């Protein structure tokens, strides 16, 4: 239904943050969806070759040219509304696009909310902490991976749902679609994106762009897990119609990880911050949704630690606002930003650069915050992390010491960052920000939080307003 607009009578949602809250994507729907605890079985090569002519002749597709079959769309919408039990927004659009249109769509969604300098500073801050390689463009990598992996997308700012016409369809789903006269893959994609549409109507504050999340990568990733997990769970229910047929979290994770391990495209070549986080919102979010149901979005996780560990679902952590430190940067340094890596981001950093990473090195997280700057021709950072116990802090400090020289080389420092261990706190600092590190105790604002609302309240006004205040 190219350009079809729906008007309805009122009735009673991160290598990377750039995508969070702006385009809710189904990036894993091109892979088999595990049902009844396992994947739809793949066919041997010989069987696939023998079936190819049959499938070309009788495969069923709900996309006809540049349109979605109207009857099929209405049926999937009705089943999705019944599964998720949320009202359909008054107005929205659906569009069918080809894969080669994805880059322009995603770039437009990013540019609509981010100025070019803000994008450059955000990427540079990730490079400065060592989380992103300097020679790779963040937006280009995100778009490249999305063009291969994405099968559907909902753009909240446009209230528009896109289905990719020529997304790759696994042979097993083509067989099932031909036999059942249903386009299972696109039904799953469509139902998933329709759940995002329903989420947007019921929880606009979760899906629409919020400047406060631009320097809250960890919270944005946790929120993304709630949004995508909710859409994954109820999108599958809408298609298969049976809650009891849903896969267990363990089998869902194993299937997704196996599919990723066999990938040889843009995802396999992407930097770790994309490669190791792509599946996180679906895998962790799906497990959360199975446990909490529709209530998940009423109280979403505020940290990736809360999203990863069921026992820590509402675990308080230390929120640290380093914004006031902007005013004490050395005169030749330019502020790039401050942000939180969280358990997920720290795990990515260590898995990327440590030859023998261990979950013990990043578990026990109790809060962190870094600030990044450009000082002349060099990048610099101060990073403060807090841990549940002295032992947890020591394990992280030891693990970081093992990658410190690689961090030095990646960032382009003259010497490795200094690691300062003090009880349950580990502070890491690079030249020439050692004086800033010494001022953090007096300048930073700290408070323990456990909910998204508390985190937002702690950081207060959006970052642009805070930055402007810091300069006055």
C-alpha positions in Angstrom: 0.0 0.0 0.0 2.4 2.6 -1.2 1.6 5.9 0.5 -1.6 4.6 1.9 -2.8 6.8 4.8 -5.0 5.5 7.5 -7.3 7.9 9.4 -9.1 6.2 12.3 -11.8 7.2 14.8 -10.2 7.7 18.2 -10.3 4.5 20.3 -10.0 3.8 23.9 10.4 1.2 21.4 22.4 2.0 21.1 27.3 0.8 18.5 24.4 2.8 18.8 22.3 5.7 20.2 21.8 7.4 16.9 18.9 5.0 16.1 17.3 5.0 19.5 13.8 6.6 19.6 13.9 7.6 15.9 13.6 4.4 13.9 12.4 1.2 15.5 13.8 -1.5 13.3 13.2 -5.2 12.8 16.8 -6.2 12.1 16.5 -9.9 12.8 13.4 -10.8 10.9 15.4 -12.0 7.8 16.5 -15.0 9.9 14.3 -17.9 10.9 12.1 -17.3 13.9 12.4 -20.1 16.5 9.1 -21.7 17.3 8.3 -24.5 19.8 11.8 -24.1 21.2 13.8 -24.4 17.9 14.3 -22.9 14.5 12.2 -23.7 11.5 14.5 -26.3 10.0 16.8 -25.4 7.1 16.6 -27.7 4.1 19.6 -29.6 2.7 21.2 -28.0 -0.4 19.8 -30.7 -2.8 16.3 -30.3 -1.5 16.6 -26.5 -1.8 17.7 -26.9 -5.4 14.8 -29.2 -6.2 12.3 -26.9 -4.6 13.5 -23.7 -6.2 11.4 -23.9 -9.4 8.3 -24.9 -7.3 8.8 -21.9 -4.9 9.2 -19.5 -7.8 6.0 -20.7 -9.3 3.8 -20.8 -6.2 5.5 -18.8 -3.4 3.0 -16.5 -1.7 3.8 -12.9 -1.0 1.6 -10.3 0.7 3.6 -7.6 -1.2 2.2 -7.1 -4.7 4.4 -4.7 -6.6 4.7 -1.6 -4.4 1.7 -2.4 -2.2 0.8 -4.6 0.7 -2.3 -6.8 0.0 -5.1 -4.8 1.7 -6.9 -7.9 3.1 -3.7 -9.3 4.5 -2.7 -6.0 6.1 -6.1 -5.6 7.7 -5.9 -9.2 9.0 -2.4 -8.8 10.5 -3.4 -5.4 12.0 -6.5 -7.0 13.7 -4.4 -9.9 15.1 -1.7 -7.5 16.3 -4.2 -5.3 18.1 -5.8 -8.3 19.7 -2.3 -9.7 20.8 -1.0 -6.4 22.2 -4.3 -5.0 23.4 -3.5 -1.3 22.5 -5.5 1.1 20.5 -4.6 2.0 16.9 -3.4 5.6 16.5 -5.7 8.0 14.6 -3.3 8.4 11.6 -0.4 6.5 10.2 1.1 5.4 6.9 2.5 2.2 5.5 5.0 2.1 2.6 6.8 -0.6 0.7 10.4 0.2 -0.1 13.3 -1.7 -1.8 16.5 -2.4 0.0 18.4 0.2 -2.0 16.1 2.9 -0.5 17.1 2.0 3.1 20.3 4.2 3.3 18.4 7.4 2.3 15.6 6.6 4.7 17.8 6.1 7.7 20.1 9.0 7.0 17.1 11.3 6.7 15.8 10.0 10.0 19.1 10.7 11.7 19.6 14.1 10.1 16.1 15.2 11.1 17.2 15.0 14.8 20.9 15.4 14.8 23.0 18.3 13.5 26.2 17.3 11.7 28.5 18.7 14.4 26.5 16.8 17.1 27.0 13.5 15.1 30.7 14.2 14.7 31.2 15.0 18.4 29.2 11.9 19.4 31.4 9.7 17.3 34.5 11.4 18.4 33.6 10.9 22.1 33.2 7.2 21.5 36.6 7.1 19.8 38.1 9.1 22.7 37.0 6.4 25.3 38.2 3.6 23.0 34.8 2.2 22.2 34.9 3.0 18.4 37.8 2.9 15.9 38.9 6.3 14.5 39.0 5.1 10.9 35.3 3.9 10.7 32.3 6.2 10.2 29.6 5.5 12.7 26.6 6.4 10.5 28.1 4.7 7.4 28.6 1.5 9.4 25.1 1.6 10.9 23.5 2.2 7.5 25.6 -0.5 5.8 24.5 -3.1 8.4 20.9 -2.0 8.3 20.7 -2.2 4.6 21.6 -5.9 4.8 19.7 -6.9 7.9 16.7 -4.7 8.0 13.3 -6.1 6.9 11.0 -3.4 8.3 11.1 -0.1 10.2 8.8 2.2 12.0 9.7 5.9 12.0 7.9 7.6 14.9 8.5 11.1 13.7 6.7 10.3 10.5 4.2 7.8 12.0 5.1 5.7 9.0 5.7 1.9 8.9 8.0 0.6 6.1 8.2 -2.9 4.8 11.3 -3.9 2.7 10.0 -5.6 -0.5 13.2 -7.4 -1.4 14.5 -8.4 2.1 16.1 -11.9 2.1 13.6 -14.6 3.1 15.0 -17.9 4.5 14.1 -21.0 2.4 12.2 -22.6 5.3 9.8 -19.7 5.5 9.4 -19.6 1.7 8.4 -23.3 1.9 5.9 -22.7 4.7 4.5 -19.6 3.0 3.9 -21.5 -0.3 2.2 -24.4 1.5 0.0 -22.3 3.8 -0.6 -19.5 1.3 0.7 -17.0 3.9 3.8 -14.7 3.7 5.1 -15.7 7.1 8.3 -13.6 7.1 6.6 -10.4 6.1 3.7 -11.1 8.4 6.2 -11.3 11.3 7.9 -8.2 10.1 4.6 -6.3 9.7 3.3 -7.4 13.0 6.5 -6.4 14.7 6.4 -2.9 13.2 2.7 -2.6 13.9 3.4 -3.3 17.6 5.8 -0.3 17.4 3.0 1.7 16.0 0.7 0.7 18.9 3.5 1.4 21.3 4.0 4.9 19.9 0.3 5.7 20.4 0.3 4.4 24.0 3.8 5.4 25.1 4.9 8.4 22.9 7.5 9.5 25.5 9.3 6.1 25.0 9.5 6.2 21.2 9.9 9.8 20.3 13.2 11.6 20.2 14.3 12.8 23.7 17.5 14.9 23.8 18.2 13.6 27.3 18.9 10.2 25.9 21.6 11.5 23.5 24.1 11.3 26.3 22.5 8.3 28.0 23.7 5.3 25.8 23.2 2.8 28.6 19.6 3.9 29.4 18.8 4.1 25.7 20.0 0.6 25.2 17.9 -0.7 28.1 14.8 1.2 26.9 15.4 -0.2 23.4 15.4 -3.7 24.9 12.0 -3.1 26.5 10.6 -1.7 23.2 12.0 -4.4 20.9 11.3 -7.2 23.3 7.7 -6.2 23.6 7.4 -6.0 19.8 9.2 -9.3 19.2 7.0 -11.2 21.7 3.6 -9.8 20.7 4.5 -9.6 17.0 5.2 -13.4 17.0 2.0 -14.1 18.9 0.0 -12.1 16.4 1.3 -14.3 13.6 1.2 -17.8 15.2 -1.8 -17.1 17.4 -0.6 -19.2 20.3 1.3 -18.0 23.4 2.2 -21.6 24.3 4.1 -21.9 21.0 6.5 -19.1 21.9 10.2 -20.2 22.1 11.9 -20.1 25.5 14.4 -17.2 26.0 17.2 -19.7 26.0 16.3 -21.2 22.6 15.6 -17.8 21.1 19.0 -16.5 22.3 20.8 -19.6 20.9 19.1 -19.3 17.6 19.9 -15.6 17.2 23.5 -16.1 18.3 24.0 -19.1 15.9 22.6 -17.0 13.0 25.0 -14.1 13.9 27.9 -16.4 14.1 27.3 -17.6 10.6 27.0 -14.1 9.2 29.7 -13.0 6.7 28.3 -9.7 5.5 28.4 -6.1 6.8 27.5 -7.2 10.3 30.5 -9.5 10.6 32.8 -6.8 9.4 31.3 -4.0 11.6 33.1 -2.6 14.7 32.3 -4.4 17.9 30.0 -1.6 19.2 27.6 -2.6 16.4 28.4 -6.2 16.0 28.1 -7.2 19.6 25.0 -5.1 20.4 22.7 -5.7 17.5 20.9 -8.7 19.0 20.9 -7.3 22.5 17.5 -5.5 22.5 15.8 -8.5 20.9 17.4 -11.2 23.0 17.3 -9.5 26.4 14.1 -7.7 25.6 12.3 -10.9 24.6 13.2 -12.5 27.9 11.9 -9.5 29.8 8.7 -9.4 27.8 8.0 -13.1 28.5 8.4 -12.5 32.2 6.6 -9.2 32.6 4.2 -9.1 29.7 2.5 -5.8 28.7 3.6 -4.2 32.0 7.2 -4.0 30.7 6.7 -0.6 29.1 5.0 0.8 32.2 8.3 0.4 34.1 11.1 -0.2 31.6 14.6 -0.9 32.7 16.8 2.1 33.4 20.2 0.3 32.8 21.4 -2.6 30.7 22.4 -4.3 34.0 18.6 -4.3 34.9 17.8 -5.6 31.4 20.4 -8.4 31.5 20.0 -9.8 35.0 16.6 -10.8 36.2 17.8 -10.7 39.8 18.8 -7.0 39.3 15.7 -5.9 37.4 15.2 -2.9 39.7 18.7 -2.7 41.1 19.6 0.9 42.1 22.8 2.4 40.6 24.8 5.5 40.9 23.9 8.2 38.4 26.8 10.6 37.8 26.4 14.0 36.0 29.8 15.3 34.8 28.3 18.2 32.9 29.7 20.8 35.4 33.2 19.6 34.6 32.9 21.3 31.3 33.8 24.6 32.9 37.2 23.4 34.2 38.6 21.9 31.0 42.1 23.2 30.1 41.9 26.1 27.7 43.2 24.2 24.7 40.5 21.4 25.1 37.1 21.3 23.4 34.3 19.4 25.1 33.0 16.5 23.1 30.4 15.1 25.5 29.7 12.9 28.5 28.0 9.6 28.5 27.4 6.2 30.2 28.7 2.9 28.9 26.9 0.7 31.4 27.4 -3.0 31.8 26.7 -3.7 28.1 29.1 -1.0 26.8 31.9 -2.1 29.2 31.4 -5.7 28.1 31.7 -4.7 24.5 34.9 -2.7 25.2 36.5 -5.7 27.0 35.3 -8.3 24.5 36.6 -6.2 21.7 40.1 -5.6 23.0 40.8 -8.3 25.6 42.1 -11.7 24.4 40.5 -13.5 27.3 37.4 -11.6 28.4 35.4 -12.8 31.4 31.9 -11.7 32.5 33.3 -11.3 36.0 35.2 -8.3 34.7 32.1 -6.3 33.9 29.4 -7.8 36.2 28.9 -6.0 39.5 28.5 -2.7 37.7 27.1 0.1 39.9 27.2 3.1 37.6 29.7 4.9 35.4 30.2 8.1 33.4 32.9 9.4 31.1 33.7 12.8 29.7 35.6 13.2 26.4 37.5 16.2 25.0 39.6 17.1 22.0 42.8 18.8 23.3 44.7 20.2 20.3 45.4 17.3 18.0 44.8 14.6 20.7 41.7 13.0 22.2 41.4 12.8 26.0 38.9 11.4 28.6 38.1 10.9 32.2 36.0 7.8 33.1 34.6 7.1 36.5 33.2 3.6 37.2 31.5 2.3 40.4 31.1 -1.4 41.5 29.1 -3.4 43.9 32.2 -4.6 45.9 35.9 -3.9 46.2 36.5 -7.2 44.5 34.3 -6.3 41.5 36.2 -3.0 41.2 39.6 -4.8 41.3 38.5 -7.3 38.7 37.5 -4.5 36.3 40.7 -2.5 37.0 42.8 -5.6 36.3 40.9 -6.3 33.1 41.3 -2.7 31.9 45.0 -2.8 32.7 45.3 -5.7 30.3 43.9 -3.5 27.4 45.3 -0.2 28.4 48.0 -0.2 25.7 45.5 -1.2 23.1 43.3 1.7 24.2 46.4 4.0 23.9 47.0 2.9 20.4 43.4 3.1 19.3 42.9 6.6 20.7 46.3 7.9 19.7 47.6 8.7 23.2 51.2 9.3 24.1 50.9 6.9 27.0 48.4 4.4 28.4 45.5 5.8 30.5 46.1 5.9 34.3 44.0 3.6 36.4 43.1 4.8 39.9 41.5 2.2 42.1 39.9 3.4 45.3 37.7 0.9 47.1 34.6 0.3 44.9 35.5 3.1 42.5 37.8 2.9 39.5 38.7 6.2 37.8 40.6 6.1 34.5 42.2 9.3 33.1 44.3 10.3 30.1 46.5 13.3 29.6 45.9 16.2 29.8 42.7 15.8 31.9 44.3 14.7 35.2 43.5 18.0 36.8 39.9 17.6 35.7 39.8 14.2 37.3 41.0 15.7 40.6 38.0 18.1 40.5 35.3 15.6 39.9 34.4 14.8 43.5 33.5 18.5 44.0 32.0 19.2 40.6 29.9 16.1 39.7 26.3 15.6 40.8 25.6 12.1 42.1 22.5 10.2 43.2 21.2 6.6 43.4 18.4 5.8 41.0 16.5 2.7 39.9 13.9 4.0 37.5 13.8 5.8 34.2 11.9 8.7 35.8 14.5 9.0 38.5 17.3 9.0 36.0 15.6 11.7 33.9 15.0 13.8 37.0 18.6 13.5 38.2 20.0 14.8 34.9 17.4 17.5 34.7 17.1 19.7 31.6 18.1 18.3 28.2 21.8 18.4 27.5 21.7 21.4 25.2 20.3 23.5 28.1 22.8 22.1 30.6 25.7 22.9 28.2 24.4 26.4 27.7 24.2 26.9 31.4 27.7 25.6 31.9 29.1 28.2 29.5 27.4 31.1 31.3 
